[in-house]
Amino acid sequence: MDIYLEGYGVRILGNYDRTDVIIAETCEQLDVLETEIARFDLHMLRK
């Protein structure tokens, strides 16, 4: 799976074993995406 979320400016590369990678140009884009993910009681690991 390879999708681009235009409204958030991030690209998500998904694998079959749930090792998805999120690519963003800025940390702020990740912050906004993480906030939206949390609204649905889901979680994102960041390093």
Rosetta constraint file for C-alpha pairs under 8 A:
AtomPair CA 1 CA 12 HARMONIC 7.82 0.50
AtomPair CA 1 CA 13 HARMONIC 5.81 0.50
AtomPair CA 1 CA 14 HARMONIC 4.92 0.50
AtomPair CA 1 CA 15 HARMONIC 6.75 0.50
AtomPair CA 2 CA 11 HARMONIC 7.30 0.50
AtomPair CA 2 CA 12 HARMONIC 5.83 0.50
AtomPair CA 2 CA 13 HARMONIC 4.66 0.50
AtomPair CA 2 CA 14 HARMONIC 6.34 0.50
AtomPair CA 3 CA 11 HARMONIC 5.76 0.50
AtomPair CA 3 CA 12 HARMONIC 5.36 0.50
AtomPair CA 3 CA 13 HARMONIC 6.68 0.50
AtomPair CA 4 CA 9 HARMONIC 7.27 0.50
AtomPair CA 4 CA 10 HARMONIC 5.92 0.50
AtomPair CA 4 CA 11 HARMONIC 4.31 0.50
AtomPair CA 4 CA 12 HARMONIC 6.29 0.50
AtomPair CA 5 CA 9 HARMONIC 5.86 0.50
AtomPair CA 5 CA 10 HARMONIC 5.50 0.50
AtomPair CA 5 CA 11 HARMONIC 6.16 0.50
AtomPair CA 5 CA 12 HARMONIC 7.81 0.50
AtomPair CA 6 CA 10 HARMONIC 6.97 0.50
AtomPair CA 8 CA 29 HARMONIC 6.24 0.50
AtomPair CA 8 CA 32 HARMONIC 7.31 0.50
AtomPair CA 8 CA 33 HARMONIC 6.56 0.50
AtomPair CA 9 CA 24 HARMONIC 6.64 0.50
AtomPair CA 9 CA 25 HARMONIC 7.78 0.50
AtomPair CA 9 CA 29 HARMONIC 6.66 0.50
AtomPair CA 10 CA 22 HARMONIC 6.70 0.50
AtomPair CA 10 CA 23 HARMONIC 5.62 0.50
AtomPair CA 10 CA 24 HARMONIC 4.71 0.50
AtomPair CA 10 CA 25 HARMONIC 7.53 0.50
AtomPair CA 10 CA 29 HARMONIC 7.06 0.50
AtomPair CA 10 CA 30 HARMONIC 7.73 0.50
AtomPair CA 11 CA 22 HARMONIC 5.74 0.50
AtomPair CA 11 CA 23 HARMONIC 5.08 0.50
AtomPair CA 11 CA 24 HARMONIC 6.58 0.50
AtomPair CA 12 CA 20 HARMONIC 6.79 0.50
AtomPair CA 12 CA 21 HARMONIC 5.68 0.50
AtomPair CA 12 CA 22 HARMONIC 4.56 0.50
AtomPair CA 12 CA 23 HARMONIC 6.31 0.50
AtomPair CA 13 CA 20 HARMONIC 5.57 0.50
AtomPair CA 13 CA 21 HARMONIC 5.12 0.50
AtomPair CA 13 CA 22 HARMONIC 6.46 0.50
AtomPair CA 14 CA 18 HARMONIC 6.87 0.50
AtomPair CA 14 CA 19 HARMONIC 6.49 0.50
AtomPair CA 14 CA 20 HARMONIC 4.23 0.50
AtomPair CA 14 CA 21 HARMONIC 6.39 0.50
AtomPair CA 15 CA 19 HARMONIC 5.59 0.50
AtomPair CA 15 CA 20 HARMONIC 5.79 0.50
AtomPair CA 24 CA 29 HARMONIC 6.35 0.50
AtomPair CA 24 CA 30 HARMONIC 6.61 0.50
AtomPair CA 25 CA 29 HARMONIC 7.26 0.50
AtomPair CA 26 CA 30 HARMONIC 6.99 0.50
AtomPair CA 27 CA 31 HARMONIC 6.25 0.50
AtomPair CA 28 CA 32 HARMONIC 6.31 0.50
AtomPair CA 29 CA 33 HARMONIC 6.29 0.50
AtomPair CA 30 CA 34 HARMONIC 5.95 0.50
AtomPair CA 31 CA 35 HARMONIC 6.22 0.50
AtomPair CA 32 CA 36 HARMONIC 6.42 0.50
AtomPair CA 33 CA 37 HARMONIC 6.17 0.50
AtomPair CA 34 CA 38 HARMONIC 6.17 0.50
AtomPair CA 34 CA 43 HARMONIC 7.62 0.50
AtomPair CA 34 CA 44 HARMONIC 6.60 0.50
AtomPair CA 35 CA 39 HARMONIC 6.49 0.50
AtomPair CA 36 CA 40 HARMONIC 7.28 0.50
AtomPair CA 37 CA 41 HARMONIC 6.95 0.50
AtomPair CA 37 CA 42 HARMONIC 5.59 0.50
AtomPair CA 37 CA 43 HARMONIC 6.51 0.50
AtomPair CA 37 CA 44 HARMONIC 7.50 0.50
AtomPair CA 38 CA 42 HARMONIC 5.16 0.50
AtomPair CA 38 CA 43 HARMONIC 6.07 0.50
